[in-house]
Amino acid sequence: MGLSMETKGTLSVVTITLNEAHRLEQCYRSIAWADEWVVVDSGSSDGTPELARQLGARVYERPFDNFSNQWNYAGEQARGDWVLVLAADEEVSVGLRLEIEAVLGTEGGPTCYATPRKNLHFGRWLRYGGQYPDWSLRLFRRGTAHWVGDIHEQLAYTGALGRLRHPIIHHSFLSLSDWIQKMDRQTSQEARFAFEAGGRASWLDVTVRPLFWFVRMYVARRGFLDGRPGLVHSMCTFVCIFFRHAKLRELYTEREGGTTKW
C-alpha cells in the first residue's frame, strides 16, 4: 500500500483492534487495493500490531477508553481523500469494492455513504431478525464525519448521504467460546459507560427487557425464518441484554454500599 497525496480520490481504510491476529489477514485481503490501511491497537497480546505492520499497515497504539474516541483517533491518522471504516472481523465484498472505486472517481455528490452489512453468526448468514440489510455508515470524505456516543457509537456527518448496494461481510462470531468472551467484554463496557452516565437498571430491565428483545427479533422480525441459526442468535441477544442490565444493577448496588442478591 502506498498513498500519493497528488492523486485525487485516494482511499484510507481505518481499523481498530484488540487481539485480532487470527482474522487480520482475511480483513486485509479484502482491502489490499486501498491506498493505505491505518490500524489503531489498544494493547493486543497476540501479535496483532506486528502482523498488521507486516501486512503494510501504519500502526498506532492507543489505550482504549471508548469506541468513539478510538475510531476518531484512527480517522485523524488517515491521509486519503476518502475514509472507509472496517472492523477486523469484516471484509469488503467484491461488488462493494467496485462501487467504492466508482465513488472515488466522482466529483461532488454525497459526502457519506451507507452500506448494507451481511452478518454471519457462527458462519451462517442471517437474513431475518433485523440482521439484513443492517445499514451502516462506513465511507466518507475525510473531514466530513466523526463518531459520537460512548456506549453505541454513531457516525455523525455533514453533507448528503448516499447508499451503496453491495455489502460488508461481517464474521460476527466464529464459535460459542468466541461469543462468550466478546459478550462478557462488551456487556461489561456497556454497563460501565451507562453507570458513569448515571444510568440505573430496574428488575424490569433485567427480566422483561431481554424477553422483549427476543420476541422482537425472533417473532416480530421473523428471525425464525433463519432456522436454528436465527433461534441461537435471538437467544444470544436475550443473554447479552440480560447481562448488560444485570451488571449495571450490580455496579449501582455496589456504589450504594450493598451486595447484589440474585
GUSEPA-84241 format. One record per residue: residue in one letter; x, y, z of N, C-alpha, C, O in turn. Coordinates in steps of 0.02 Angstrom, whole numbers, plus 32768, in hexadecimal, padded with zeros to 4 digits. Layout:
REM residues N
AXYZXYZXYZXYZ;...
***
This chain:
REM residues 262
M802A7FC48000800080008000802C803E8000805C80438026;G801A806E7FD5803D80AD7FD5800D80E47FC27FE180D97F99;L8015811E7FDE7FE581537FD4800881927FBC803681AA7FDC;S7FF281AB7F82800E81E97F677FDA82207F6E7FA2821A7F53;M7FEB82547F917FBB82897F9E7FAD82B37F607F7F82DB7F60;E7FD482AA7F297FC582CC7EEB7F8C82AA7EC57F6E82C87E99;T7F7F826C7ED77F4B82467EB47F0882537ED47EFF824C7F10;K7ED682677EAA7E9482747EC47E6F82327ECE7E7C82007EAD;G7E4082337EFD7E1781F87F087E3B81C07F2C7E2C81857F1F;T7E6A81CF7F587E8E819B7F7D7E6381827FB77E3881A67FD0;L7E7081447FCC7E48812480007E74810B80397EA580E8802F;S7E60811F80767E7E810480B37E4C80D680D47E1180E880DC;V7E62809B80E87E38806E810F7E50807281577E8C806C8164;V7E22807B81877E34807F81CE7E15804581F37DDB803381E8;T7E3C802782217E277FEE82487E417FF5828F7E7B80098298;I7E187FE482C07E307FE283057E317F98831A7E077F718306;T7E637F8683437E6D7F3F83537E7C7F34839C7E957F6083C0;L7E6D7EF783B27E837EDB83F17E837E8F83E97E4F7E7083E7;N7EC07E7283E57EC87E2A83DE7EA17E0E83A27E777DE283A9;E7EAF7E2983677E8D7E15832A7EBC7DF382F87EAC7DF082BD;A7EF57DD9830F7F267DBC82E17F087D8182BA7F1C7D768281;H7ED97D5C82D87EBE7D2182B77E927D31827B7E847D048253;R7E7C7D7082737E547D7F82397E6A7DBE82137E477DD681E6;L7EA47DD782257EBC7E1582077ECC7E0C81BC7EBE7E398194;E7EE87DD481AA7EFA7DCA81637EBC7DC681377EBD7DDF80FF;Q7E877DA881507E497DA4812A7E2E7DE9811D7E167DF880E6;C7E317E14814F7E1B7E5A81477E487E7D81147E2F7E9F80E7;Y7E897E74811B7EB97E9680EE7EAF7E8380A57EB27EAE8079;R7EA47E4380987E9D7E2D80527E657E51802E7E687E5A7FF1;S7E327E6480537DF97E8580327E057ECF80257DDE7EEE8000;I7E3A7EEC80437E477F3480397E8F7F4280237EA87F7A8029;A7EB17F0E800B7EF77F177FF57EFD7F487FBC7F347F627FB0;W7EC77F567F997EC67F847F607EC27FCD7F767ECC7FFA7F4D;A7EB47FDA7FB67EAE801E7FCE7EF280417FD07F26801F7FCC;D7EF280827FD67F3080A87FD67F5780A380177F9480A48018;E7F33809C804E7F558092808E7F25807180C07EE8807380B9;W7F43805280F27F1E803181277F39804A816A7F7480428179;V7F0D806881927F20808181D37F02805482097EC58049820A;V7F2C803882347F16800C82697F27802B82AC7F61803E82B8;V7EF6803282D87F01804B831C7EF38012834C7EBB7FFA8351;D7F277FFE83707F227FC5839E7F1F7FDD83E67F3D801083F8;S7EF97FB984107EF07FCE84567F0E7F9D84877EF27F9184BD;G7F497F8184757F6C7F5784A67F677F0D84997F617EE684C9;S7F697EF8845B7F647EB0844A7FA07E8A84667FD87EA4846B;S7F937E4B84787FC87E2084917FD57DE584637FFB7DB78474;D7FB57DE584287FBA7DAC83FA7FE27DBD83BB7FE17D97838B;G80057DF683BA802E7E07838080097E2D834A80217E338312;T7FCD7E47835A7FA67E6C83287FCD7EA7830A7FCE7EAE82CD;P7FEC7ED38332800F7F0C831480477EF782E580517F1482B0;E806D7EC482F980A57EAC82D0808B7E90828D80A87E9E8259;L80567E698290803A7E4D8253801F7E84822680287E8281E9;A7FFE7EB682437FE37EED821B801B7F1281F780147F2481BD;R80537F1C8219808C7F3D81F880A77F1281BF80B87F2D818A;Q80AB7ED181C980C27EA4819580957EA8815880AC7EA0811F;L80557EB4816380247EB9812C80247EFE810B7FFE7F0A80DC;G804D7F2C812480537F6D8105802C7FA5812680297FDC810B;A800F7F9881607FE77FCC818280147FFD81A7804B7FEC81BD;R7FFC803A81AF801A806981DE7FF7805D82217FBA80658227;V801D80498253800080338292800E806682C98045807F82D1;Y7FD9807682EE7FDD80A183287FC2807B83647F968051835E;E7FDD808A839E7FC5806A83DB7FA8809F840A7FC780D28417;R7F6B809184217F4880C1844B7F1E809B847E7EF8806E846C;P7F2380AC84BF7EFA808C84F27EB0809784E37E9C80CE84CF;F7E88806584EC7E40806984DD7E1C808E85157E23807D8550;D7DF380C085027DC680DF85337D7D80D6851D7D5380C38546;N7D6F80E484DE7D2D80D284C27D3580CD84767D6780E3845A;F7D0280B184567D0780A4840F7D0980E483E57D2E80E883B4;S7CE2811683F97CE2815483D27D27817483D07D3F8188839B;N7D478179840A7D898197840C7DBC816E83E57DE9818A83C5;Q7DB5812C83E97DE5810183C67DDD8109837B7E0F810F8357;W7D9F810983627D938112831A7DA7815883047DC3816082CE;N7D98818B832C7DAB81CF83197DF681D683147E0F81F782E6;Y7E1B81B783427E6481BA833E7E7C819882FE7EA981B182DD;A7E5E815F82ED7E72813C82B07E64816882737E8D816C8246;G7E29818882727E1881B3823A7E4781EE82337E54820581FB;E7E608208826B7E8E824082697ED1822E824B7EF5825A8233;Q7EE281EF824B7F2281D9822E7F1D81CE81E27F5081C881C0;A7EE081CB81C87ED781BD81817EEF81F781567EE882328169;R7F0B81E7811D7F25821A80EF7EFE821C80AD7F08824A8085;G7ED481EC80A17EB181E880617E79821B805B7E658239808D;D7E608223801E7E27825080137DE7823280307DBB82578046;W7DE481F080307DAA81CD804A7DC1819D80817DFA81858080;V7D95818F80B17DA4816280E87D6F812B80E97D33813880E8;L7D8780ED80EC7D5B80B380F27D65809481377D9E8084814A;V7D30808C815C7D33807081A07D268025819B7CF280108181;L7D557FFD81B47D4F7FB581AE7D6A7F9481EE7DA37F9F8201;A7D417F6C820E7D577F4782497D817F0C82347D807EF681FB;A7DA87EF182637DD57EBA82547DB07E7A82427DCC7E4E8221;D7D717E7482587D4A7E3882487D1D7E42820C7CEC7E1E8203;E7D2E7E7381E17D067E8181A67D307E7E81667D6D7E828168;E7D0D7E76812E7D2C7E7580EC7D047EA280BD7CC77EAA80C6;V7D267EBE808C7D047EE280567CF57EB1801E7D227E918003;S7CB67EAB800C7CA37E7D7FD67CBD7E987F937CCB7ED37F8D;V7CC37E6C7F627CDC7E807F207CB07EB67F017CC97EE77EE6;G7C6F7EAD7F077C417EDF7EEB7C487F237F0D7C437F577EEC;L7C537F227F4E7C5B7F617F737C9B7F847F5E7C9D7FC17F58;R7CCF7F5D7F547D0E7F7C7F3D7D037FA27EFC7D1B7FDB7EF5;L7CE07F857ECD7CD37FA77E8D7CAB7FE77E977CB780197E76;E7C7A7FE47EC47C5280207ED27C7C80577EF27C7680927EE0;I7CA780447F217CD280757F427D0280957F107D0C80D17F11;E7D1F806C7EE47D4C80877EB27D2980B87E857D4780E97E6F;A7CE980AB7E767CC280DA7E4D7CB8811C7E727CBB81527E54;V7CAB81197EB47CA281557EDC7CE2817E7EDD7CDF81BC7ED8;L7D1B815C7EE27D5B81807EE67D6981A97EA77D8E81DA7EA9;G7D4B81947E707D5781B77E317D2581EE7E227D2682097DEB;T7CF981FE7E517CC682307E457CD782727E687CFC82737E99;E7CBA82A77E4F7CBF82E97E6E7C7982FC7E867C4782EE7E63;G7C75831C7EC07C33832F7EDA7C0E82F27EF47C2D82BF7F03;G7BCD82F87EFA7BA582C17F127BA782B97F5D7BBE82E77F80;P7B8F82817F777B8D82767FBF7BD382797FDF7C0582697FBF;T7BD5828D801E7C14828E80437C1B8250806F7C5182428089;C7BE4822C80797BE481F180A37BB881BC80847B8481CB8067;Y7BCD817D808A7BA78145806C7B9A811080A17BC4810080CA;A7B5D80F5809E7B4B80BB80C77B50807C809D7B42807D8062;T7B64804680BD7B688006809B7B3E7FD380C17B387FD780FE;P7B207FA3809E7B017F6C80C27B377F4080E27B717F4280CC;R7B247F1A81157B547EEF81367B387EA881397B007E9D8151;K7B5E7E7981207B4A7E32811F7B677E10815C7BA37E00815E;N7B3E7E0681907B547DEB81CF7B557D9F81CF7B227D7F81C3;L7B907D8281DB7B987D3A81E17BA07D28822A7BD17D3C824A;H7B707D0382457B707CF0828B7B827CA6828F7B5B7C7C8279;F7BBC7C9682AC7BD77C5282AC7BDB7C3682657BCE7BFB8259;G7BEE7C6282367BF87C4D81F17BBB7C4C81C67BC07C3C818A;R7B807C5B81E07B427C5A81B97B277CA181AF7B257CC881DE;W7B137CB081717AF87CF281627AB17CF8817D7A867CCE8170;L7AA57D2C81A47A637D3A81C07A407D6D81947A557DA7818F;R7A097D58817579E47D83814879AA7DA7816B79927DDA8153;Y79957D8D81A5795A7DA781C7796D7DBE820D79A87DC3821E;G793A7DCB823679477DE1827B79647E27827F79817E3982B3;G795C7E4F824A79797E92824A79C37E93823A79E57EC58244;Q79DE7E5A82217A267E5482157A3B7E6681CE7A777E6A81C0;Y7A0C7E7181A17A1C7E86815D79E57EB2814379AA7EA1814B;P79F67EEB81247A387EFF810C7A667F1E81407AA17F278132;D7A4C7F30817C7A777F4981B27AA47F8281997AE17F7E819E;W7A857FB781807AA97FEF81627ADA800F81937ACA801881CE;S7B16801E817C7B4A803B81A67B718070817F7B8380658145;L7B7D80A9819F7BA380DF817F7BED80CE81817C0A80C881B7;R7C0C80C581477C5080AC81467C8180D3811B7CBE80D18127;L7C6A80F580E87C96811880B97C87816280BA7C4D817680B2;F7CBA818C80C47CAE81D480C67CEC81FA80AF7D2481E280B3;R7CDF823780977D17826380867D3A827780C67D1A828A80F7;R7D7C827380C57DA2828481017D9282CB81177D9182FA80F0;G7D8582D281587D75831381757D2B832381787D1983588192;T7D0082F7815F7CB88306815E7C9182DD81907C5382E38193;A7CB282B381B87C8D828881E77CB8827982247CF5827C8221;H7C96826A825B7CB8825482987C88822B82C17C4B822D82B7;W7CA4820482F07C7B81D783187C6681FA83597C8B82218375;V7C2981EA836F7C0D820583AD7BEE81CC83D57BD9819A83B8;G7BEA81D484167BCB81A384427BFD817484627C2D81608443;D7BF2816484A27C1F813984C77C0C80EF84C27C3880C584BA;I7BCC80E084C67BB6809A84C97BAD807D84847BCE804C8472;H7B82809B845C7B78808484177B8B80BE83E97B6380EB83DC;E7BC980BD83D27BE380F583AB7BBE80FB83687BAA80CA834B;Q7BB7813983527B97814783127BC3817882EB7BE681A18308;L7BBF817482A97BE581A1827F7BB981DD826D7B8781D6824B;A7BCD821882857BAA825682747BCD827682397C0B827B8239;Y7BA7828B82077BC582A581C97BA482E681B47B6C82F581C9;T7BC7830B81897BAB834781697BA6833A811E7BD083168103;G7B75835780FE7B6D834D80B67B36831A80A77B0E830980D2;A7B378303806A7B0382D480527B17828C80607B52827B8062;L7AE5826180687AF0821A80747ADD81F180367AA981FC8018;G7B0881C280257AFA81947FEE7AF8814D80087B0B813F8041;R7AE1811F7FDE7ADE80D87FF17B0080AD7FBC7AF680B87F80;L7B28807E7FD27B47804D7FA67B21800B7FAB7B057FFC7FDF;R7B1F7FE57F757AF47FAA7F727B157F6B7F8E7AF37F417FAB;H7B567F647F857B787F267F987B907F2A7FE17B9F7F607FFA;P7B947EEF80027B9F7EF0804A7BE77EEB80627C147ED5803E;I7BF07F01809F7C297EED80C87C177EA980E67BDE7EA080FD;I7C457E7B80E77C397E3981047C547E38814A7C907E438155;H7C297E29817A7C3A7E2C81C17C3B7DE681DF7C077DC581E4;H7C777DCF81F27C7D7D8E82147C777D9A825F7CA97D9E8282;S7C397D9E82767C2E7DB682BA7C4A7D8882F07C6D7DA0831D;F7C3D7D4882EC7C577D19831D7C6B7CD982FA7C477CBF82CF;L7CA57CBF830D7CBF7C8282EE7CAA7C4383137CA37C0E82F5;S7CA17C4983557C907C0F837F7C6B7C2983BC7C697C6583CA;L7C4E7BFA83E27C2B7C0E841F7C5B7C2C84517C497C5B8474;S7C987C1184567CC97C2D84847CDC7C7484707CE47C9F849C;D7CE37C8084307CF17CC384167CB97CF3842A7CC67D2B843F;W7C7B7CDC84227C417D0684337C407D15847E7C347D4F8491;I7C4C7CE384A87C4A7CED84F17C7E7D2185077C6F7D4C852F;Q7CBA7D1C84EB7CEF7D4C84FD7CDC7D9384E87CE47DC2850E;K7CC27D9A84AA7CAF7DDC84927C747DF784B97C727E3284CB;M7C437DCC84C67C087DE184EB7C1B7DFB85307C027E2F8546;D7C477DD785527C5B7DEB85967C7F7E2F85947C717E5A85BD;R7CAD7E3785647CD27E76855F7CA47EAF854B7CA77EE68568;Q7C797EA3851A7C4D7ED885017C1A7EEE85357C107F2A853F;T7BFA7EBF85577BC77ED185887BE67EF485C57BC67F1F85E3;S7C237EE285D67C467F05860D7C547F4E85F97C4A7F7B8622;Q7C6A7F5985BB7C777F9D85A47C367FC685A27C357FFF85B8;E7C017FA885877BC27FCC85817BA57FDD85C67B8C801485CF;A7BAA7FAE85F57B917FBB86397BBA7FF3865A7B9D801E867B;R7BFC7FF286507C268026866F7C17806B86527C11809C8677;F7C10806F860F7C0280AF85F07BBD80CA86087BB681058616;A7B8C809D860B7B4980B286217B4B80C8866A7B2A80F9867D;F7B7180A486927B7780B686DA7B9780FA86E27B808123870A;E7BCD810786BE7BF0814786C37BC5818186AA7BD081BB86BD;A7B958171867E7B6881A586657B2A81AD86927AFD81D48682;G7B29818986CB7AF2818F86FA7AB9815F86EF7A848167870C;G7AC3812C86C57A8F80FD86B77A8280CC86F07AAE80BE8718;R7A4580B386F37A32808087247A0B804A870079F0805586CA;A7A08800F871F79E37FD7870279B27FBC873579C67FA9876D;S79727FBA8723793E7F9F874F79387F54874379577F388716;W790F7F34876C79037EEC876278DF7EE0872078E67EAB8702;L78B77F11870978967F0A86C878CA7F09869078C37EE48660;D78FF7F32869879357F33866679587EF08663796B7ED8862E;V79627ED1869D79867E9286A1795C7E58868979777E28866C;T791B7E5A869478F07E20868478C67E29864578C67DFE8619;V78A27E61864078737E69860978957E8185C978847E6A8592;R78C57EAE85CF78E67ECA859479077E94856878FF7E95852B;P792D7E648585794A7E2F855B79157E078536791D7DF584FC;L78DD7DF8855878A87DD2853978887DFA850178787DDE84CC;F787F7E3B850B78637E6684D6788D7E63849878737E5C8460;W78D17E67849F78FD7E66846678FD7E22844479017E1E8406;F78F77DED846A78F47DAB844B78B67DA5842078BA7D8F83E6;V787C7DB9843A783E7DB6841478417DE383D778297DD183A1;R785E7E1E83E078637E4E83A9788C7E31836F78787E358335;M78C67E13837F78F27DF9834B78D87DB7832E78D77DAE82F1;Y78C47D8A835978B37D468342786D7D42832478627D1B82F5;V783D7D69833F77F87D65832777E87DA082FA77D87D9882BF;A77EB7DDE831677D57E1982F077FF7E2582B277E57E37827D;R78417E1A82B7786D7E24827D787E7DE2825A78AD7DDF8232;R78597DAF826A785B7D6E8247789F7D4C824878B47D2D8216;G78C17D50828079017D2D828778F97CE2828079297CBF826F;F78BD7CC9828D78B17C81828878BA7C67824178C57C2B8236;L78B67C94820F78C07C7F81CA79087C6C81BB79177C4D8187;D79367C7F81E7797C7C6B81E079897C2681FF79C37C108202;G79567C068217795E7BC2823479837BC48276797E7BF3829D;R79A97B8F828279CE7B8B82C179FE7BC582CC7A037BDE8304;P7A237BDC82977A4E7C1782A27A277C5482BB7A417C7A82E4;G79EA7C5D82A279C27C9582B879AD7C8E830179AB7CC08325;L799E7C518315798C7C45835B79C87C52838979C27C7283BD;V7A027C3883757A3E7C41839E7A507C8A83A47A617CA283DA;H7A4C7CAF836D7A5D7CF6836F7A2D7D1C839C7A427D4883C2;S79ED7D0D839879BC7D2F83C279C77D1F840B79C07D4B8436;M79DA7CE2841A79EA7CCF845F7A297CF384777A2C7D0884B1;C7A5A7CFA844C7A987D1D845E7A887D66846D7AA47D83849C;T7A5B7D8584467A487DC984537A257DCF84977A317DFE84BC;F79FA7D9F84A679D97D9C84E77A0C7D9D85207A067DC3854F;V7A3F7D72851A7A737D6C854E7A9B7DAD85547AA97DC3858B;C7AAD7DCB851B7AD47E09851B7AAE7E4085417ACB7E63856B;I7A6F7E4885317A487E7E85507A3E7E71859B7A3F7E9F85C3;F7A357E3185AC7A2F7E2085F37A6F7E3486197A6B7E55864C;F7AA97E1F86007AE77E2C86237AF87E7786247B137E908655;R7AE87E9A85EE7AF57EE285ED7AD27F0586267AF17F2D864A;H7A927EF786307A6C7F1986657A7A7EFB86AA7A797F1E86DC;A7A887EBA86AD7A9A7E9C86ED7ADB7EB887077AE27EC68743;K7B0C7EC286DB7B4C7EDF86EF7B447F2887047B647F3F8733;L7B197F4C86E17B0C7F9186F47AEC7F9487397AFE7FBE8762;R7ABC7F6887457A9C7F6587877ACF7F5587BE7ACD7F7087F5;E7AFD7F2887AE7B317F1487DD7B5E7F4F87EE7B6F7F5A8828;L7B727F7687BB7B9D7FB087C67B7A7FE387F27B998000881F;Y7B3B7FEF87E57B168020880C7B0F800A88557B1780328883;T7AFF7FCA885F7AF77FB088A37B387FB488CA7B387FC68905;E7B707FA588A97BB17FA888CA7BC27FF088DD7BE07FFB8912;R7BB0802088B37BBE806688C47B97807C89027BAE80A68929;E7B5B8060890A7B32807189447B47804C89827B29805489B7;G7B7C8023897C7B96800089B77B757FBE89C67B807FA189FB;G7B4C7FA689987B2A7F6789A47B487F2E897B7B7A7F388958;T7B2A7EF5897F7B3F7EBA89587B047EA3892E7ACD7E9A8947;T7B117E9A88ED7ADB7E8488C17AC67E3C88D27AF07E0F88D4;K7A877E3388DF7A6D7DF088EF7A3F7DDA88B67A0F7DFC88A5;W7A4E7DA1889B7A267D88886379F57D53887C79CF7D388854;
***
